[in-house]
Amino acid sequence: MNIIQIMKFLNLQKTNLLAGKKGRTNQALNATFIDAPDGYKWCKKGDFIITTGYPFVHNNWREGFVYLLKMLIKKECAGIGIKLGRFIPNIPREALEIADYNEFPIIALPNELSWSDILYPIIYQINRNHQSELESTHKVYERFHTHLKEGGDLYDLAKLLYSFQQVPVIIFLRNFNKLIYSHKSNLTKYEIENIISTLYIGRTKALQKIRWRNENITVRWIFNSEKLEGGIFLYGLESNTTTWQKAAIEQAAVIISLEVEHLKSFSTTFQRFRNEFLSDLLESRNIKKEALFRRAKKMDWELTNQYKVLLLDYEFVNQKEKKDAPVWEKQSFLLELIQHKIIPLFPDIIFGFDKNNYLTLLIADCNNIDYLLHELSKLAFRTEIINMLGGLGRLHSVDNLIVSYREASVSMRVAKLQHTRLNNSINYNRQKPFVKRFIDLDIERIVFSESPIKEIEYLSNEYFQVVKNYDNKRNSDLLLTLKVYFNCNGDLEKVAERLIVHKNTVRYRLKIIESLTNLDLKNLKDKLLLLMVLAIE
């Protein structure tokens, strides 16, 4: 019960609130009488104190009363009632100011009432309230136990919590992209993220009252392994919650935490199977498409015909010092975010970890790579990732992704080398993914390949097979012309002389080669690339 209710008792109708009016809603958990100068030592939080002021008669009563007031405020008592006139003529101004400032009610009690007339009704009512709260709290536990026994879902849970609070209930699971309403509400996921970024005060206060869009909202934040997993939003709850209402909120929070653990456990196990399938997909060549599509459906993945492979390596904050949560836990958290933050934006993406524990994404829609990298940078911030480096392969058939995987690996090695230089730059953003694209590489393809000879063979097939096909179809000498061109150090007259053709014919053949290979013989890197490939022809 609060101070207002105490003053409304029949026997206390002649009371007068002298100070601390803003504390009228302070909850009184007990009533006690002080008749000794050090009586405050036995007071507890929520006690309503009554006194005659007799303990201060033989001392400086003003100083004594002010000191008592300060001690009661420090103890977080609910307020004080005092009989004036017999031992203390009035309340000192300093005491009134302290009471107002600390919202601590000082009540003048009628002198004609006995202490039993005052204490008995207060304690009786407090005990009745305690009994009522115990009964209501017991009903809360029974209802939530029934919810668990019957296997109710989060929607049922929101409805159950509403039955106790009588205000709209919203359950938000941040990393699983779930938003459950007991009633229709305008509070969106985007707005909740804004609330978290602007009003969330951390784990210091699990139950937080906020003001949002001119509405009062009480939030019970949900945590797991020191991370914010979401919250229960009680939309429009204005008054202080009762003990049994708090119990209902806490019961709901426990059930939601269990659901988060269940979702995480299922997600981790399921992702392990997905990672195995992803490794098979990336490391095997010429698997029948029909078999791949059947296996993918078991993983809840709908494959398309072509993908680019994106490989990402990264480092967590404090990873080297091995502080905070273990790496595997942060990786699981990262996969959850990708599932629930990235996949809704890019539904065709396949993701997981490869055999080297690199984050691997198969991208079908190649027009939104920059947008995807932008969204990944947001996740890097959420998961405390720094130095996210990667490589992007080219588009290849789903049954031959080993090629795009190899290209992504080479590109990532280039990114790691160039990143060392970027790391020294003051303006470098360490949470923005730094990705090299295989399509932009030239001689780096050979230099950073695990097997340079094999890479040259790949390049030969890529650039010269089309030239060979042209020669075979038209009985021309494009490849021979290119070899002679390099042997003569690009001297067109010498090339024409050796081939016994006109110089313009040499020019014409070289232009055809540039057109077929998309390389420029005036570009030094392209020249060097062709020269290295010709070495095995």
N, C-alpha and C positions, 0 to 999 in steps of 0.2 A: 504494500500500500504506500501511497505517497503522502506528502505533507498536506496537500489540499484535502485528501480524504480524512486525515487525522483531525483537521480543523472543523470538519463538517459534523463530527460526532456531537450528539446532543449535549453532552456534558461540557463540551469545549466551544460552544457557540459564542461565548464571550471572549474568545481569544483575539489577540491583535498581532498581526504580522508586522514587526518593527523594521526588519531589514532582510536582504537576501531574497526578494520577491521572485527573481528569476529561477530560484531553486525550489519552487513550489512543487515541481514534479519529481523531486528527489525521492528515491524509493527507500522506505523505512523497513528494515528487515527485523528489527527488534526495538524495544524501549527499555531504557535503564536509568537509574537514579544515581546521581553523584553527590556525595556529602563529604568528600575529602579533597584537599588541594591537589593530590596526585591521582585522583580517580580516573582521569583520562587514560592512564596507563592500561586499564582493563577494558577500554572501549574498543569496538570493532567496526569494520566497514559496514555502513548501513544502519548503525545504531541511531535512534532518536533519543537525545539526552534531555532529562529534566532535572532542575536544581532550584534551590532557594537562594543560592549565592552565599550561604552560611560559611562555607570553607574560606571565604575571603574577608570575613569581618575583622579578624585580628591583624590583617596585613593591609597593604595598599590594595584595596579591593578593585580599583580601576585597572591597575597593572595586572593583578591576578586574573581578572576576567578576560582581559585581552589575551593573556598568555594561554588560558584555557581554550579560548576560541581558536587560536592558531593551532593548538595541538589536535583539537577535534577535526579541524579542516584537513590537517595532515593525515589523520586516521581515516579520512573519507567518510565521516559520519553523515547522517542524513540531515540533521538540524538540531536545534536546541530550544527547549521551552523553559522559561524562567518566571518565577513569581517575584514581582517587583514591589518595593515599598517596605518590606519587613527587614531585609538585610542589605539589599542593594536598591538605592533610590531610583536609579535610571541606568540606561545602557550608555557607556561612554561613546563619544562621537567616533573615536578611532575604531572601536569595535563595530559600530554600524557601517563604517566605510569598508572595513575588512570583509564583513559579511556580504555586503553588496557586490564587492569586487569578486569574491569567490563563489557567489550564488549559494550562500549558506544561510538558510532561514533562521531568524531569531524570533521566537513567538513569546508574547507576554501572556502568561497563564493567569486565570482568575484566582485570587488569594483564598476565596471561600471554599474552593474545592480541595478535598483531601487527595493525598497521593494515590490512594486506591481508586478514587473516582477518575483519575487521569490514566494511571498505568493499566488498570484492568481492561477497559474497553479497547485500548490500543493493542495490547498483547493478545486479547481475545480475537480481535479482527485479523491480526497478523497470522495467528495460528489457523484461523478459518481459511484465510487466503492460501497459506501453505498447504493445508489439506486439499483444498480445491485444485491447487496447482499439481500436487502429487497425483490426484485422480486423473486430471487432464493429461499429465505427462505419461501416465500408465496407458491411457487410451492411445496416445501417439505411438508408443512402442508396439502396442498390439496391432494397430493398423499397418504400420510399416513392416512388421513381421509377416502379416498376412500378404502384403504386396510381394515380399520375397518368396514366400511359400508358393504363391500362385504364379510366379514367374512373370510378373508384370514388366513391361518395357519402360523406357524413359518417358514416353508420352503419358502412360498411366501414372508414373511417378509425379510428373508435373501436375496432373489433375488431383492427385492425392494431397500434394503440398498446398494446392489452392484451397482445398476443403478446410485446411487449418488457418490459412492466412487471409482468405477472402480477397486477395488481390491477384492480378494476372502474374503467372509464373513463367519465366523463360530459363531454359537450361541450355548452356552453351559449352560445347566441347571444342576447344580451340584447335587442337591438332588433328581432329577427326572431322572437322568441317560440319559439325552437327549443331542444329539450332532447333530446339523443341519448345513449342508454345502450349500452355494450357488454354489460352484464348488468343484470338487474333491480336497481333501487336505490330506497331510500326518500328520496333527496335530491330535493326538489321545487323548482320555480321559485321558490316563495315562500321556501323556506329559503335558496336561493342568494342571493336579494335581501337576506335578513337577514344572510348572511355578508358581502356587499358593504358593507352599511351599518354593520356592527359591526367587521369584521376586516380589510377591504381597506385596504392602507397606501399606495396610489397607485402611480405609475409608478416609484418608487424601487427596487422589487424585483419583477421580472416573475415569478420563480418564488418562491412563498411557501408555507411550511409552516404549517398552522393546525390547531387542535384544535376539533372540532365534534361535539357529542353523543357524547363519549367515543371519538371516532374520529380517527385521524391522517389528514389530507388534504393532499396537495401540489397546489397550484393554479398553473397557468401562465396568467396573465392575457393576454387578447387586446386589443390596442389598435388604433385607427385614427384618424388625424388628432387625436391627443391625447385621444381619447374611449375609454372602456372599452366594448368591444363584447361581452365575454363571457369565457369561460375554459375551460380543460381541468382537470377535477377528477379526481385520481387517489385513489380512495377506499381508505384503509387502508394507504397506502404509509408505512412506518415508517423504514427505513434510508436512509442517504444514497444518492442516485442516482449511478450510474456515469457515466463520460463518454459511453458509447454510449446509455445510457438518457436522458441529457440531450439527446443528439443526436436521439433519436426524438421526444422532447417538442417540441423546437424545430422539427423537420420538420413535425410535426402542426400546430404553431402557424402556420407559414408557409402551409400549405395552407388552414387555416381562415381566415386573413386574406385569402387570394385569393378564397375562397368568399364572404366578407363583401363584398369589392369587387364581385364578380360580382352578388350579390344587390342591392347598392345601385345598380349601373349599370342592371340590368334594371328595378328598381323606379322609378328616376328617369325612364327612357324611357317606361315604361308609364304613369306618372303624368301625363306631359305629354299623352298622348292622352286620359287621363281628364279633365284640366283643360279641354281643348278641348271635350269632350262636355258637361262641366258648364256651361261658359259658354253653349253653344247651348241647353241645357236651361233656363237661368235668364233668358236674354235674348229668347227667342222665345215667341210666343203662339200657342196653338191648333195646336200640332204634333200630328199624328196619333199616338195612343198606340202603335199597332202599330209605327210607325217608331222611336219612342223605346225601346221594349222590345227591339227587334232590335239597335239600336246599343249599348244598355246591356249586353247579353249578351256582346258582343265585348270589353267592358271588365271582364268577370267580375262584373258587377253585376246583381242581380235587383231590378228596380224594383217598387214597390208603387203603389197608386192615388193616394195622397195623401202630402204631406210638409209639414213646416215648415222654413223656411230659417233657419239660424243663421249669422250673419256674425261673425267675430272679427278684430279688429285687435290688434296687440301690438307690444311693443318688447323687444329683447334687451338684456341687460346689456352695457354698453360699446358699444352700437350707434352712439350718437352720436359716440363717440370713434374709431370704426372700428378697434377693437382686436380681438384674438382671431380666431376663424374668421370668414370672410365670411358675410353674412346668408343668401345662397342655400344655403350648406352647412348652416346651422342649420335653415333651412326644410325641407330634405330630411330632416334628422334628425327634425324634428317630424312629418313625414308618415309616416316609418318607425314612429315610436312610436304614432301613431294607428292605423296598419294592424295593428300587432302587440299593442298594449295596449288600445285602445279597441274596435276591431271585434270581438274575441272576446266582449266584454261587451255590445256593441250591434251585432249582425250585420247589421241592416237599414240602417245609416247609410251614406250616400254622402258622400264627402269629397274636397276638393281646393282649388285656389286659383281665385278668379274673376279677371276682367279687371283688377281693381284690386289684385290680389295679396292680397286678404283671404282668410283661412282660411274655407272655406265647408263647412257640414255640412247635409245634408238628413236630417231626422229623421222617421221614420215612427211610432215609438212615442213618443207625446207625454207619457206618464205618468212617464217617468224623466228629465226634463230636469234636475232638481236633482242627481240621481245622476251624470248625464253631466258637468255642470259641475264636480262634485267630482273626478271622474276627470281632467278636463282640467287642473284646478289642479295635480295631481300631475305631469302632463307639463310644465306651465309651470316647475315646480321643476327637473325633469330637464334642460330645455333652456335654463335661465337666462333665462326670459321674465319680464318685469315689465310691469305695466299692461296686462293682457289685457282689452280692452273689446269689447262686442258688442251685437248686436240680434237679436231673435227674431221672425220673422214668424208669421202664423197658418197654419193648415192649409189647403192648397189642392190642387187636382187636379194630378197630375204633368205634365199637358199645359198647365198654366196657372201654372207656378211663378214666372213673371215678377212676379205680384202679391205673393206671399210674399217674393220677393227685394226688391221695392221696400219692403215693410213692414219687413223686416229692416234695410235701409239707413237708413230714417228713424229706427228705434229706436236704431241704433248712433250716429247723430249726437246723439241725446238723451243717450245714455250718455257720450259724450265730453265734453259740456258739464257734466253733473253730476259727472263724474269729477274735473274741475278742483277742485271744492269738496272732494271726498273726499280728494284727494291731500294736503291740508293736515292731515288727521286723523292723529293719532299712532297710533291703533289700526287704521288701514286696512291690509288685507292686499293688497299689490300683486301677488301671484301668484295670487290668487283671481279668476276671471273676473267682471267687473262687466257684467252683461247686462241690458238693458232689453227688455221684452216689448211688442210692438205692441198686444196686447190690453189692456194697462194704460194706454195713451196716450189722451189726449183732444185738447185743442187743440194739443198738441205735434206732432200729426200734420200740422197745417197749417203751423205755425211752422217746423218743421225739414224740410219737404218741399223738394225741388229746384224743384218747380213748385207753389206754393200753390193756384193756380186749379184745376189738375188734381186736386190732393188734395181740394179741396172738391167737385169733381165726383164723385170716388170716394165721398166721404162721403155725398153726395146719393143716389147709387145704393144705398149700403149702408143708410142710415137711412130715406130717404123713398120708395124704390121699393116697399117693403112697405106703407107708408102709402097710396101712390097705388093700389096693387093693391086694398087694402081699400076705398078710396073707389069705385073703378071697379066692384068686385063688388057692393057694397051701396048704391051711389049715395049715399054719405055725404059729409060735408064736413070730414074730420079735418084735412087740410092747410090748408084755408081757416081753420079754427078756430085752428090753431097760429099762422098769420100774424097774424090779428087779435089773438090773445093777446099777441104780442110788440109789436104796434103800440099796444096799450093798456097797455103796461108791466105786464102780468100782473094788471090790475084785472078780476076776473071779472064784476062788474056791468056794466062798460062793454062787455066782450066780448059778454055776453048781449044787451045793448041793441042793439048793432050787428048781431048775427046774428039778432035777433028770436027768441031761444029762452030757455028758463029757465036760470038760473044753474047748477042741478044738471046740466043737459044739457051745459053747458060742462065742468063737472068730469068727467063721465062720459067725454066725448070725449078730454079730456087724459089720463085714466087709460089709455084704449085706446092712445093714442100712446106713452105710457111703456112699456106692455106690448109693443108691436110693435117699438120701437127699443131697448129695454133701457136707456133713459136716464131720469134723474130730474130733473124740472123744478124740484125744490127745491135741486138741486146747481148751484152757480154755474158750474162748468166745463162741465157738460152743457148748461146754458142757453146759455152763450156759444157752444158748439159748434153747437147747433141754429140759433142766430141767424146765425152765419157761413155755414152751409150754405143757410139760407133766402135769403141775399143773392143767390144765382144762380137761385133758383126763380122 
